[in-house]
């Protein structure tokens, strides 16, 4: 059938007929009927971003000032996809800026993350978007990675739980996109680096969190810029077709990363890339010529269009259109949520001699130092940039909390260390706000050399000197850190009495920091990444290499394997109270390969302050036939406990989740061996209670 013959749909079939379908089966049939009456131009229009030239030019000056659109069809009533970015909020106009994903990962709270997704979804709809591209679940395999702040952490299970939670919140309102698929962990070489990786490492380490998001019903995946085992991710049939669409039965669509995400239209279409964004460079008319010449089959085009229309129909009636409005963007309710998230994501790394919390009654003068104390330091200024209506800096938050009760003296921390020392000596306590900014790490913009990878994990030298100078004059030196991830601190860690990791804490970050410092909130955050003592403890990192190899081990798994002590272990975080773990028990000591075991443990708040504790469960493998981690995270939950209160945490483990991937048979194998259960407050072995169970044959 030629294009002219299909222009008029049979019985005036339109997209309205699809969305009125009574059930999924009927909807699929009608989608097929609609595709059958679409011209080739109309089909390819669904697959091609169509942002006009003036919007493309605006993107270079002010990214995401408008939504990026694709696939609208007035004749058939098909709505366009209207894309906006993230992940710490909506990149359009003036939206709520939440703490970065790493900070939210440090909260270890899936329900809280779902609420964040819900709020972001509302603000997306309020501003005319229906597709959010900010569910970034790449692993922080090395703390130098420039986009670390957009990721939840280093562990695939933890990242998957948090990613699914965000998707569940978002998709009450908009389509969600999980990105960047896959092995996208180096920023400055992202356009050309070829990642070599074996199948088992790919399946067990770099893909499980993506599969969790696919299983949760994510509408879309975004392919990465980089190459995996010789093929660009946007063309990679192994990743996009064989694994995502066939093995995982993913029924959504795949969208390219912007501009350079597609290098070859034929390879991309055949590989499983459904939409090229933000404009048609390799698709559009070029893709039509490929179909006309027989290089790309029309069946391939039809499959892509079906996937796109399926998700458009699925989400067409999602949400409550009458309930959206501009007044909900950066609303007081969302600002309070941003504050709560920042409070729960801050990690107390050190608190020697109870330096914190600060007691208002015993502090007459409080010195606040460092350039970052008075800076709106909320993260990257690349595609994830959010422009909130205001930002509470640490200094502002501290002054808000201190009021007229405490004299707050601020010194920006210049070259005059003698002056810093004099101010510190006259104060009852000193807070140094240190760290890095968007100039040091973030999305790499090559033309203007913005962002990039953070190859030096130390604090800048002037900040280290400031900490040393004030710590020498005031024993109560408290350091607040702002950054995407791990900072090495061996040169000054012993000098600080207390250390807080605040990440990039969002628009309410300063108030949250003050709430922790003064004890209005008991810190409960736990590290979603290991903090090394030095870069020597980490795998090599070369952000200029054209080819790299990704190994099976990174993060806490690597530290466990090498029996190396980090500065702070994965899952670590202190509190203003003390928690005691006792009475670890398993529902069964022997289970079948299709069975499960319930793990319970009693946790008591043995201190004087109410708080929240994140209970973590790790599994080790005794007698495995292949190399396996000493232990790996397989579950976590959060308990809220009053002083002297005991609660029981319960976590279920499925035998199938303990399988390893066998590349020879292309299958997952659950071994009949002894499994070691570890439960406690972090991955640090000395803090864990342990027991064992056995998996037997079916």
Beta strands, then each sheet from edge to edge (+ up, - down):
strand 1: 68-70
strand 2: 81-84
strand 3: 131-136
strand 4: 175-181
strand 5: 194-196
strand 6: 220-223
strand 7: 227-228
strand 8: 231-232
strand 9: 253-255
strand 10: 347-351
strand 11: 365-369
strand 12: 407-411
strand 13: 429-435
strand 14: 442-445
strand 15: 450-452
strand 16: 477-482
strand 17: 498-501
strand 18: 547-549
strand 19: 579-586
strand 20: 590-591
strand 21: 596-605
strand 22: 611-622
strand 23: 632-641
strand 24: 646-654
strand 25: 660-662
strand 26: 667-669
strand 27: 674-680
strand 28: 689-695
sheet 1: 1+ 2- 3- 4- 6- 9-
sheet 2: 8+ 7- 5- 18-
sheet 3: 10+ 17- 16- 13- 11- 12-
sheet 4: 14+ 15-
sheet 5: 19+ 21- 24+
sheet 6: 20+ 28+ 27- 22+ 23-
sheet 7: 25+ 26-
end
